[in-house]
């Protein structure tokens, strides 16, 4: 849904700020999940070896 801002630049700044915050939080979440999956995979490999 597009909103008609009286002053478009200000609205764009707010939207881009929200997107950058979302992007940074998503990348943090992604890397944390990746790290957890790697740890789980490593633990499973160690259990198989023993």
N, C-alpha and C positions, 0 to 999 in steps of 0.2 A: 504494500500500500504506500503510495507516494503522497507526501504532504506538501502543500504549497506554502513554503516559508516566505514571509514578507522580505526577509533578507536571506537569500539562498546561501551565500558563503558561510554564515554562522551555522546554519543547519548542517551544511556539509562537514564542517569542522567537528561538530558534535557526533555526527554519524561515523566519521573516520576515526575519532577517538574511541568510540564504542567498539568498532571493528578491530582496532589495534589491541585493545584490552582483551577482547575475545580471542584474537589470534594468539597472543602471548600465553593466555591461560590454557588454550587448547594445546599449544606446543609443549607446555610444561606437563600437562596431563599425559600427552602422548609419550614423552620421554620417560616419565615416571612409570607408565604402564609397560613400556618396552624394557626398562630396567628390571621390573618385577618379573616379567616373563622370562628374561635371561637368567635371573637368579633361580627361578623355579626349574628351568631347563637344566641348569648346572646341578642342582640338587638331585634331580631325577637321574642324570648321568652318573653321579657319584654313587647313588643307591644301587644302580644297575651293576656298577663295577664291583661293589662289595658283595 
